[in-house]
Amino acid sequence: MGDILVIGSGVSGLSTAVLLQEAGLRVRIRTAAMSQATTSSVAAAIWYPYKAYPEDRVLAWGEKAFQVFDGMVDDPETGVILREGFELHREPAPDPWWMDAVPGVRRCEKEELPPGYRDGHAFTAPIIEMPVYLDHLLRRFTAAGGTVEERAVSSLDGASAGFRVVVNCAGLGAREISADDSMTPIRGQIVRVSNPGLDNFLLDEDGPDGVTYVIPRTEDCILGGTAEEGEWGTEPDPEIAAAIMRRCTELEPRLAGAEILGHRAGLRPGRPEVRLEAEILENGIPCVHNYGHGGSGVTLSWGCAEDAARLVWEALEKVG
Ligand SMILES: Cc1cc2nc3c(=O)[nH]c(=O)nc-3n(C[C@H](O)[C@H](O)[C@H](O)COP(=O)(O)OP(=O)(O)OC[C@H]3O[C@@H](n4cnc5c(N)ncnc54)[C@H](O)[C@@H]3O)c2cc1C
């Protein structure tokens, strides 16, 4: 047993569990799927607020996470790198609403814009190689004494028995265990290709044929994408993959000869607002919810984990 039960081993569960365990609590993660089989492992993943709300809280959480990722780039074992890139627009666009969270955002020079684009913003952002990063978080957690159990939870009340506080980081799984009908999948599909020497990321959120992005990592590139609300399928669709390849190659012609290394699809945990709050379960045990991060779970992870950890400490003070 332990003090705290964290449900879920995606980026939300692991980040929260790391903070609590490293602060001296005894934390157990209970998870239906281990981290490499979660939505988190599919993420592209660039620091970029996308389909997560409300904006004011997203900005504060995102700013915190940006700073933490920035501090990780010197350690290659984290899988976090920094790259400059461009958010592109086909029409003149205002400054991005999240600009205050990111140092040095600037408007693109004309010659930086690919054909067909009339505006854009350049900025340097963390890119998080999720398979490496999730292993890093898990190592940090277990090195500090945390324990992990691979087992699905059918109810928060049942699972929390014997713990002082439970933390719900179940992503889309919160739809069942919290009976939260506002949770909806936002399906995303990506193609992983070899990196033909690209250094800059490219993002086109509003393309006429769908969201399009090119995220160069150290060895490969993640090409996306889709944002299909209400779609539950996790099998990659070959037609969608072909369309992603076509759009990304139009945007960055050097991708034309890139070798395809893999295909993946994942379900973003969509919710009208991120749920980050405490409640008392029917059995009297406090529960801190940290789920519903949409397309920004990585971008918000450390900010949300810090707030969730604060709520856990407050709950512990009350339960004694
Ligand atoms: C294609 C794609 C690209 C993306 N790109 C980005 C990006 O560039 N930047 C970014 O910030 N975000 C990105 N995202 C979004 C990001 O992946 C999610 O917001 C994030 O992974 C959510 O993390 P999570 O830990 O909350 O949920 P998940 O990763 O879904 O983890 C949920 C965990 O809860 C467990 N669980 C669920 N139900 C139960 C249960 N009943 N009992 C026990 N355990 C349970 C699961 O097994 C899992 O371990 C992308 C997503 C996709 C699909």
The ligand as an SDF file (V2000), in Angstrom:
LIG
                    3D

 53 58  0  0  0  0  0  0  0  0999 V2000
   -1.4730   12.1990  -32.7590 C   0  0  0  0  0  0  0  0  0  0  0  0
   -1.3620   12.9660  -31.4680 C   0  0  0  0  0  0  0  0  0  0  0  0
   -0.4600   14.0190  -31.3940 C   0  0  0  0  0  0  0  0  0  0  0  0
   -0.3530   14.7640  -30.2080 C   0  0  0  0  0  0  0  0  0  0  0  0
    0.5660   15.7560  -30.1460 N   0  0  0  0  0  0  0  0  0  0  0  0
    0.6980   16.4820  -29.0030 C   0  0  0  0  0  0  0  0  0  0  0  0
    1.6840   17.4960  -28.9040 C   0  0  0  0  0  0  0  0  0  0  0  0
    2.4290   17.7620  -29.8490 O   0  0  0  0  0  0  0  0  0  0  0  0
    1.7640   18.1950  -27.7300 N   0  0  0  0  0  0  0  0  0  0  0  0
    0.9540   17.9180  -26.6560 C   0  0  0  0  0  0  0  0  0  0  0  0
    1.0700   18.5820  -25.6230 O   0  0  0  0  0  0  0  0  0  0  0  0
    0.0130   16.9430  -26.7260 N   0  0  0  0  0  0  0  0  0  0  0  0
   -0.1360   16.2330  -27.8680 C   0  0  0  0  0  0  0  0  0  0  0  0
   -1.0990   15.2580  -27.9540 N   0  0  0  0  0  0  0  0  0  0  0  0
   -2.0570   15.0950  -26.8330 C   0  0  0  0  0  0  0  0  0  0  0  0
   -1.4700   14.2670  -25.7130 C   0  0  0  0  0  0  0  0  0  0  0  0
   -1.0330   13.0410  -26.2250 O   0  0  0  0  0  0  0  0  0  0  0  0
   -2.5300   14.0400  -24.6290 C   0  0  0  0  0  0  0  0  0  0  0  0
   -3.1100   15.2620  -24.2050 O   0  0  0  0  0  0  0  0  0  0  0  0
   -1.8680   13.3710  -23.4180 C   0  0  0  0  0  0  0  0  0  0  0  0
   -1.1880   12.2180  -23.8270 O   0  0  0  0  0  0  0  0  0  0  0  0
   -2.8540   13.0510  -22.3180 C   0  0  0  0  0  0  0  0  0  0  0  0
   -2.1110   12.4210  -21.3130 O   0  0  0  0  0  0  0  0  0  0  0  0
   -2.7990   11.6820  -20.0950 P   0  0  0  0  0  0  0  0  0  0  0  0
   -1.7100   11.1290  -19.2550 O   0  0  0  0  0  0  0  0  0  0  0  0
   -3.7640   12.6310  -19.4610 O   0  0  0  0  0  0  0  0  0  0  0  0
   -3.6600   10.5270  -20.7630 O   0  0  0  0  0  0  0  0  0  0  0  0
   -3.1810    9.1550  -21.4370 P   0  0  0  0  0  0  0  0  0  0  0  0
   -1.8670    9.2610  -22.0750 O   0  0  0  0  0  0  0  0  0  0  0  0
   -4.3260    8.6940  -22.2670 O   0  0  0  0  0  0  0  0  0  0  0  0
   -3.0120    8.1930  -20.1820 O   0  0  0  0  0  0  0  0  0  0  0  0
   -4.1270    7.7090  -19.4790 C   0  0  0  0  0  0  0  0  0  0  0  0
   -3.6770    6.6120  -18.5570 C   0  0  0  0  0  0  0  0  0  0  0  0
   -4.7800    6.1960  -17.7620 O   0  0  0  0  0  0  0  0  0  0  0  0
   -4.8830    4.8010  -17.8100 C   0  0  0  0  0  0  0  0  0  0  0  0
   -6.2630    4.4030  -17.5760 N   0  0  0  0  0  0  0  0  0  0  0  0
   -7.3690    4.7480  -18.2830 C   0  0  0  0  0  0  0  0  0  0  0  0
   -8.4530    4.1540  -17.7610 N   0  0  0  0  0  0  0  0  0  0  0  0
   -8.0160    3.4240  -16.6830 C   0  0  0  0  0  0  0  0  0  0  0  0
   -8.6540    2.5870  -15.7480 C   0  0  0  0  0  0  0  0  0  0  0  0
   -9.9650    2.3650  -15.7710 N   0  0  0  0  0  0  0  0  0  0  0  0
   -7.8950    1.9940  -14.7880 N   0  0  0  0  0  0  0  0  0  0  0  0
   -6.5600    2.2120  -14.7270 C   0  0  0  0  0  0  0  0  0  0  0  0
   -5.9100    2.9980  -15.6100 N   0  0  0  0  0  0  0  0  0  0  0  0
   -6.6310    3.5920  -16.5770 C   0  0  0  0  0  0  0  0  0  0  0  0
   -4.3720    4.4280  -19.1810 C   0  0  0  0  0  0  0  0  0  0  0  0
   -4.0160    3.0440  -19.2350 O   0  0  0  0  0  0  0  0  0  0  0  0
   -3.1760    5.3640  -19.2760 C   0  0  0  0  0  0  0  0  0  0  0  0
   -2.0770    4.8180  -18.6000 O   0  0  0  0  0  0  0  0  0  0  0  0
   -1.2030   14.4650  -29.1070 C   0  0  0  0  0  0  0  0  0  0  0  0
   -2.0860   13.3940  -29.1850 C   0  0  0  0  0  0  0  0  0  0  0  0
   -2.1740   12.6490  -30.3580 C   0  0  0  0  0  0  0  0  0  0  0  0
   -3.1240   11.4980  -30.4080 C   0  0  0  0  0  0  0  0  0  0  0  0
  1  2  1  0
  2  3  1  0
  2 52  2  0
  3  4  2  0
  4  5  1  0
  4 50  1  0
  5  6  2  0
  6  7  1  0
  6 13  1  0
  7  8  2  0
  7  9  1  0
  9 10  1  0
 10 11  2  0
 10 12  1  0
 12 13  2  0
 13 14  1  0
 14 15  1  0
 14 50  1  0
 15 16  1  0
 16 17  1  0
 16 18  1  0
 18 19  1  0
 18 20  1  0
 20 21  1  0
 20 22  1  0
 22 23  1  0
 23 24  1  0
 24 25  2  0
 24 26  1  0
 24 27  1  0
 27 28  1  0
 28 29  2  0
 28 30  1  0
 28 31  1  0
 31 32  1  0
 32 33  1  0
 33 34  1  0
 33 48  1  0
 34 35  1  0
 35 36  1  0
 35 46  1  0
 36 37  1  0
 36 45  1  0
 37 38  2  0
 38 39  1  0
 39 40  1  0
 39 45  2  0
 40 41  1  0
 40 42  2  0
 42 43  1  0
 43 44  2  0
 44 45  1  0
 46 47  1  0
 46 48  1  0
 48 49  1  0
 50 51  2  0
 51 52  1  0
 52 53  1  0
M  END
$$$$
